[in-house]
Amino acid sequence: LVQRILLETGVKPSRLKLELTESTVLESVEETIEKMRELKLLGISFSMDDFGTGYSSLGYLRRLPVGRLKIDRSFIRNLTTDPGEASIALAVIAMAHSLNIEVLAEGAESEGQVRTLRAHGCDAVQGYFYSRPLPAEECERGLRGDRWQNAEDDARSDSEPAVLVVDDEPGVCNALRRALHGSGCRVLSASGAREGLELLALHEIAVVVSDQCMPEMSGTEFLGRVKDLHPDVVRIMLSGYTELDAVTGAINRGAVSKFFTKPWDDDDLSRTILGALRDWQQRQQRGQVLTSRL
């Protein structure tokens, strides 16, 4: 059927890519592999759609002549906020690349998701971040112009490291900004944990200062997620005396690097934050030197 359509239309086989789902392949694995190999000899390529949602088998994946895996949107939806889902998506990228297979992530809707995927080597990204479905004429205009190139440029990370303050009380964020005024460091702020996680995906963050008591999730849970998603970031907790048990547990688990009680001493907190920022920069520099030597 495929060969007949190619002959009737005159389309070059190298311009044709067929998408398969895991369920289709599993209906008859051996027969499917044989047909795929025959079509590949003609120059046709294949991609595996919705990878990870079915009964994935690395055994058949290694045998299939697939050139691209498409990570299902269900693993991208909470990429910047859920360490579990992030681990699955990033593991698929690493596994596919080890098999010389390209990876496309479906369903990216935020700049933070795109940056995270690009940072981990994802070959292609699609989703509403770039555009919703369009009529053919409008799609053609977008391809001829710079509509999607601008979106890609916006998703490039900045290079200057920043300090992120996460607290639902604006007064606390403003007080920390004043305490760090004149230090030369860039200060970002978020009113909640989810906004903070999105900013971590968008920017180069060296230090996070978080309140313990927040409405969406506690500071300990938030910093625990930061540890899993961004392990190099220095994590500092602000808390009242009544929350010491929870904070102590977080420190023992390694989620919190430093701990300050409210009210804090501005000079002491500023020295700690700036010292953590310098330590982070030195670690990054050592890592760059090691990479260049390798």
N, C-alpha and C positions, 0 to 999 in steps of 0.2 A: 504493500500500500504506500509506504513512504517513498520507495524508489519510483513508483508510478507517478506520484504527485510531483516529485522533483523533475521528472522528464516532461510532464505536462506543463509545468509552470516555468521551467528553465532556470529555477533558483539553484545557485551553487550550493552543494552540500555543506561546504564550510560555513555558510551563512545560517545554517539551521541548527538550533539547539532544542532538544526535546527535554521536557520536565517530567520526571517520574515521582510518584509518592512512594513511601516505604510500603504501604499496604499493597500497591500494585506489584511491586517487586516480589513481595512475599507470597503472592498467590501462586507463583511458579518460578522459583528462583533460578533453577538451572536453565530453563527455556528462555527466561528473560535475559540472563547473562549472555547466552549464545546469540540471541537476536541483537543485543546491544553491541556486541563485538563485531558482528557483520556490518551493522550500520556505521560503526566507528571507522571501519576500513574505507568507507565511502567519503569520510571527512566530516560526518555528523558528530556533534558533541552532545553531552548529557549533563543535566543537573538534577540533584535530589531535593525535592521540595519538602518542606515541613519536617526537616530532620529532627529527631528527638521526640516526636509526638507518638510514634508508633513503637513497635517492638524492634528497636534498633539493634542490629547485630554487626559488630566490628568485623566478624568473619566474612560476611557477604560484602560489606563495604570495601574491604580490601580487594575483593575479586571483581567488583563492578567497574566498568570503564567510565566512571563518573568524573567529570572535570570540575564540578562545583557542588557544594552543599549549601542549602538555604536554611538558616536557623529560623525556626518558627517564632512568630511574634510573641508567643507566650513566654519565651525566655528573655525577651528584650524589654517587655513592659516595665518591669521593676529593676532593670539592670543597674541603675545608679543608687538604689535604696535597699535592695535585698541581696546580701552576700551569697545566699544559696543559689539564687537564679543567676547572679553574675558568675559564680564559679562554673556553672554548667555551660553558659554561653562561651566563656573564655577557654574552657577545656575543649569544647568542640572546635574552636578556632585552632588551638595548638595541635589537636589530634589530626584535623584535616590537613594542615600544613605539613605535618610529618609524613603524610601519605601523598604529598604533592597535589592536594586538592584545594582549589580556591573556595573562599567562604563569602556568602552574601547573607547579611542580617536583614530580616524582614521586620517591618512595623516600627521603625524608629520614629518617634514623635517629638523628641526634644534634642536640643543642642548637646546637652550633657550625655545622652545616649550615643550620639554620633561621635563625640570626642572620645568617649571611653572605648568604643569599638575600634576607632582609628588608632588609638594609642596601643591597642593590643593586636594590631596587624590585620584586622578584618579587611578583606579585599574590596568589598562593595557593600553599600548600605542603601536600603530603600525604605520609604515610609512617608508619612504625612509631614515630617520635618521639611522635606523637599517640596512635596506637592500632594494634593488630593487628586483623584482621577480627573482627567481633563478631556474635553473634546479634542479630536484629532488636530484641528486647525490651531487651537491654543497650545497644544503640546508641541507642534512643529515650531511655533514662534518661540517657545521657551528654549527649544534645542538650538535654534539659530541665534538666540540672544545669549545673555549672561545670567539668566534668572537663577539657574541651579548652581552656577559657578559662584555667585555671590553667597549663596547659602553655605557652600563648602568653605569659602574663605572665612565666613563668620564662625565656623566651627573649628578654626585653628586656635590652639591654646596659646595664651600669653606666656611670656618667659619670666616676668618678674614675680618672685614668690610673695605670698600675702599671708596675713594673719586673719583668720575667720573667727568672729565672735557670734555665738548662737545663744540667744536669750529672748524670751517673749516680752521682756520689759525694755522698752526703748531707752529708758534712763540708764540701764546697765551698759548697753552698747555705746551710748554717748559718753558715759564715764570712762570706759576703756579707750575710746578714741582720744579723749582728752589726755589720759595717762600716757598714751603712746605718741602724742603730738610732738613733733620735732625729732622723732627718732628716725624718720626717713622710710619707715616700713609702710607698706600698703595695707589698709585695714578694710575688710569686708564684713558685712553683718547680715544675719538671718534671724527671723522672728520665730523659727521653729526648726525641728529636726529635718523634716523632708526638704525644706528650702535649703538648709545647710548642706544636705547630701547632694542636692543638685548643684550648688555652688562649688562643691568639691570636685564634681565632674567637669565643671566649666573652667575652673581656674587652677593655677599652680599654687596650691595651699601648702604652707610649711608648718603652720601651727594652728590648732583649733582650740578656742577657749569656749567652754560650754557650761551653762547653768545646769544644775541637777534637776530642778523642778520645772518641767515644761508640759504643756497640755497634750501634745501628740504622742510623745514617748519620753521616758525619763532620760536624763543626761547620761546615765550609765549605759542604757541600751543604745542610745545614739552613738556614744564614743566606742562601744563595742563594735558597732557596724563600721565606724570609721576605721577601726583597727583592721577589720577583715578586708574592707574595700580599698583602703589607702594606708597600708602598714607603715610607710615611711613618715607619715604626718605625726608631729608631736601633739599629744592630747592633754589638755589642762582642764581640770574641773573646778567650778565655783559652787560652793554649797553652804547651807546653814548648818549649825551644830546638830540640829535634830535629824539630819540625814546621814550621819557619819557611818552607820552600819552599812548602808547601801554603797556608799563611796568606798569604804574599806574593802568590800567584796570586789568592786570593780578594779581597784588598785591591785589586789591579789591576783586577779585574772589577767592583768596586763593591759586592760582597756584604758586605764588612766595613767598618764606619765607623771603628772604633777597635780597637786590638790591645794586649793586655797579656800579658806572659810570667809564668809561675808560678815562684816565689811572687811575688805582687804586693804593692805597698804599699797598705795599707788607705786611707790618707788620699788618695792620688793617685787610686785607683780610685773612691772615694766622690765626690770632686770631679768626676771625669769623668762619672759616672753622673748626678749631680744637675744638672750643667751641660747634659747631653744632654736630661734631662727638662724643664728650663726652656726650652731651644731648641724642643723639640717643642711645648710649650704655647704658646709665642709664635707658632709657625707655624700652629697650629690657630686661634688668635685672629685672626691676619691673614686666614686663609681665611674665617672667619666674617664678618669685617668686609667683605671683598670680596663675599661672597655676599649680604649684606644690601644692599649698594649696588646690586648687579645686580637 
